[in-house]
Amino acid sequence: MNKDRGTIKWTSLMLPEHIQRLRAWENELHDTPPKEKAEWELEALHQTIQQAYELQMPITFTLYKQGTWQTTTGVITTIDVNKKHLLLETDTIVKAIPFITIQEAEVDD
């Protein structure tokens, strides 16, 4: 008797139509546009960015650009309010990130 520790190999039981629909569903999840942020969410985002800038701590941004979600990590070198972007220094390059594309920010400890 073949024992595989009580797990069932679901991939062998799935039809090609199921796999195709699951992949389409996963793509739909990644293509969902961001929701409008409330005032308190924008304030919390601003405070997180300001804290990371003042303390020169690494920060991870979740960005929404041209229908795709991206994640980037680095240290904020400049915040330019007039041009409405900030400069993020990553391991290899310095990126200009427009404020409007920032959806989430998390300070890395």
C-alpha positions in Angstrom: 0.0 0.0 0.0 1.3 3.4 -0.9 1.3 5.9 2.0 1.8 9.6 1.3 1.1 10.8 4.8 -2.6 11.4 4.3 -2.2 14.0 1.5 -4.1 13.7 -1.7 -2.4 14.8 -4.9 -5.0 17.3 -6.1 -3.2 18.2 -9.4 -3.9 14.8 -10.8 -7.6 15.1 -10.1 -8.0 18.6 -11.7 -9.3 18.9 -15.2 -7.5 21.2 -17.7 -10.6 23.5 -17.6 -10.2 23.9 -13.8 -6.5 24.8 -14.1 -7.2 27.3 -16.9 -10.0 29.0 -14.8 -7.8 29.1 -11.7 -5.0 30.8 -13.7 -7.5 33.3 -15.1 -8.9 34.0 -11.6 -5.3 34.6 -10.3 -4.6 37.0 -13.1 -7.9 38.9 -12.3 -6.8 39.3 -8.7 -3.5 40.9 -9.8 -5.3 43.2 -12.3 -7.7 44.8 -9.8 -7.2 48.6 -9.5 -6.6 50.2 -6.2 -9.4 51.5 -4.1 -9.8 55.2 -3.2 -8.0 55.9 0.1 -9.7 57.6 3.0 -8.2 60.7 4.7 -6.8 58.7 7.7 -5.2 56.1 5.3 -3.4 58.9 3.4 -2.2 60.4 6.7 -0.8 57.1 7.9 0.9 56.6 4.6 2.4 60.1 4.8 3.7 59.5 8.4 5.3 56.2 7.4 7.1 57.8 4.5 8.2 60.8 6.6 9.5 58.5 9.4 11.5 56.4 6.9 12.9 59.5 5.3 14.0 61.2 8.5 15.6 58.1 10.0 17.0 56.9 6.7 15.4 53.5 7.2 14.7 51.0 4.4 11.1 51.1 3.2 9.1 48.8 1.0 6.5 50.4 -1.4 3.6 48.7 -3.1 3.0 50.6 -6.3 0.3 50.5 -8.9 1.6 51.4 -12.4 -0.1 50.9 -15.7 -2.5 48.2 -14.5 0.2 46.1 -12.6 1.2 45.9 -9.0 4.9 46.2 -8.2 6.9 46.0 -5.0 10.2 47.9 -4.5 12.5 48.4 -1.5 15.1 51.0 -0.8 16.0 54.1 1.2 14.3 57.5 0.4 17.0 60.1 -0.5 14.8 63.0 -1.6 11.1 64.0 -1.3 10.2 66.6 -4.0 6.8 68.1 -3.2 6.9 70.4 -6.3 7.4 67.6 -8.8 5.2 65.2 -6.7 7.7 62.3 -6.5 10.4 60.9 -4.3 13.7 59.4 -5.0 14.3 55.9 -3.8 17.8 54.4 -3.7 17.8 50.7 -4.2 20.7 48.3 -4.2 21.5 49.1 -7.9 19.8 52.3 -9.0 18.0 55.5 -7.8 14.3 55.4 -8.9 11.9 58.4 -9.1 8.5 57.2 -7.7 5.5 59.4 -8.3 3.3 59.9 -5.2 0.1 58.9 -7.1 1.5 55.3 -7.7 2.2 54.6 -4.0 -0.5 52.4 -2.5 1.2 51.0 0.6 4.4 51.7 2.5 6.0 49.6 5.2 9.2 50.5 7.1 11.7 47.6 7.2 13.4 47.1 10.6 
